[in-house]
């Protein structure tokens, strides 16, 4: 059995860097216990518990467009829709190990599966 540890995603809005370049496609790796423990020692998290998601995403996002490094500054400057998307994406891959999620149609109530890694794309 092969364990998949990295997952591709596409942000709904995209991160715009200082040069005006839009970055939408990226990769997130599974979190380790060390990731979740280490962030608790971060002074920003100790000062403001809500900052935990910023530090955690900066650790587990391995690629975003052509950016060389993903820092907390990058995560802080994401649009709210992208931050919400990444939080859900993180939760999905770390709880289930895949990007597929089951939904029920609100009209016919039939169940179907969606790949949430593609929900951010156009």
C-alpha positions as CSV (number, residue, x, y, z in Angstrom):
1,X,0.0,0.0,0.0
2,X,1.3,3.4,-0.9
3,X,0.6,6.3,1.4
4,X,-0.1,9.6,-0.3
5,X,1.3,12.5,1.7
6,X,1.0,15.4,-0.6
7,X,-2.1,16.8,-2.2
8,X,-2.6,19.4,-5.0
9,X,-5.2,22.1,-4.7
10,X,-6.4,25.2,-6.5
11,X,-7.4,28.3,-4.6
12,X,-10.8,29.9,-5.3
13,X,-9.4,33.4,-5.5
14,X,-5.6,33.1,-5.5
15,X,-2.7,34.8,-3.7
16,X,-1.5,38.0,-5.3
17,X,2.2,38.8,-4.6
18,X,3.9,42.2,-4.4
19,X,4.6,42.1,-8.2
20,X,0.9,41.4,-8.9
21,X,1.4,37.8,-9.9
22,X,-1.6,35.5,-9.1
23,X,-0.8,32.2,-7.5
24,X,-3.6,29.6,-7.4
25,X,-2.3,26.1,-7.7
26,X,-0.4,24.6,-4.8
27,X,0.5,21.5,-2.8
28,X,-0.2,20.7,0.8
29,X,1.4,17.8,2.7
30,X,-0.1,15.8,5.6
31,X,0.6,17.3,9.0
32,X,2.7,15.5,11.5
33,X,2.4,15.4,15.2
34,X,5.4,17.6,15.4
35,X,3.7,20.3,13.2
36,X,0.8,20.5,15.6
37,X,3.0,20.5,18.7
38,X,5.6,23.0,17.4
39,X,3.1,25.7,16.5
40,X,2.0,25.8,20.2
41,X,5.4,27.3,21.1
42,X,5.0,30.1,18.5
43,X,4.7,33.4,20.4
44,X,2.0,34.6,17.9
45,X,-0.1,31.6,18.7
46,X,0.4,32.1,22.5
47,X,-0.6,35.7,22.2
48,X,-3.6,35.0,19.9
49,X,-4.9,31.4,19.6
50,X,-6.7,32.2,16.3
51,X,-3.2,32.6,14.7
52,X,-2.7,28.8,15.0
53,X,-4.2,28.2,11.5
54,X,-1.8,30.8,10.0
55,X,1.3,29.1,11.4
56,X,0.0,25.6,10.7
57,X,-0.8,26.3,7.0
58,X,2.5,28.0,6.5
59,X,4.2,24.7,7.7
60,X,2.1,22.3,5.6
61,X,1.7,24.2,2.3
62,X,4.8,23.1,0.3
63,X,4.0,25.0,-3.0
64,X,1.9,27.9,-4.1
65,X,2.4,28.9,-7.7
66,X,5.9,30.0,-8.3
67,X,6.6,31.2,-4.7
68,X,9.9,30.0,-3.3
69,X,8.7,29.8,0.2
70,X,5.3,29.8,2.0
71,X,5.6,32.1,5.0
72,X,3.0,33.2,7.6
73,X,3.0,36.6,5.7
74,X,1.7,34.8,2.6
75,X,-1.0,33.0,4.6
76,X,-1.9,36.3,6.3
77,X,-2.5,38.0,3.0
78,X,-4.8,35.3,1.5
79,X,-8.3,36.3,0.7
80,X,-10.8,35.0,3.3
81,X,-12.3,32.6,0.8
82,X,-8.9,31.1,0.2
83,X,-8.2,30.7,3.9
84,X,-11.5,29.0,4.5
85,X,-10.9,26.7,1.5
86,X,-7.4,25.8,2.9
87,X,-8.7,25.1,6.4
88,X,-11.3,22.7,4.9
89,X,-8.8,21.1,2.6
90,X,-6.4,20.6,5.6
91,X,-9.1,19.0,7.6
92,X,-10.2,16.7,4.8
93,X,-6.7,15.4,3.9
94,X,-5.6,15.0,7.5
95,X,-8.8,13.2,8.7
96,X,-9.3,10.9,5.7
97,X,-6.0,10.9,3.7
98,X,-7.8,11.8,0.5
99,X,-9.5,14.8,-1.2
100,X,-12.8,13.1,-2.0
101,X,-15.9,14.0,0.1
102,X,-19.4,12.6,-0.1
103,X,-22.3,15.0,-0.4
104,X,-26.1,14.7,-0.8
105,X,-28.0,16.4,-3.6
106,X,-30.3,19.0,-2.0
107,X,-33.0,18.3,-4.6
108,X,-33.1,14.5,-5.1
109,X,-31.1,13.5,-1.9
110,X,-28.9,11.2,-3.9
111,X,-25.3,10.8,-2.6
112,X,-22.4,11.7,-4.8
113,X,-18.7,12.2,-4.3
114,X,-16.7,15.4,-5.1
115,X,-12.9,15.9,-5.2
116,X,-12.5,19.1,-3.1
117,X,-9.0,19.7,-4.6
118,X,-10.8,20.9,-7.7
119,X,-13.4,23.1,-6.0
120,X,-11.2,26.2,-6.0
121,X,-10.8,26.2,-9.8
122,X,-12.9,28.0,-12.3
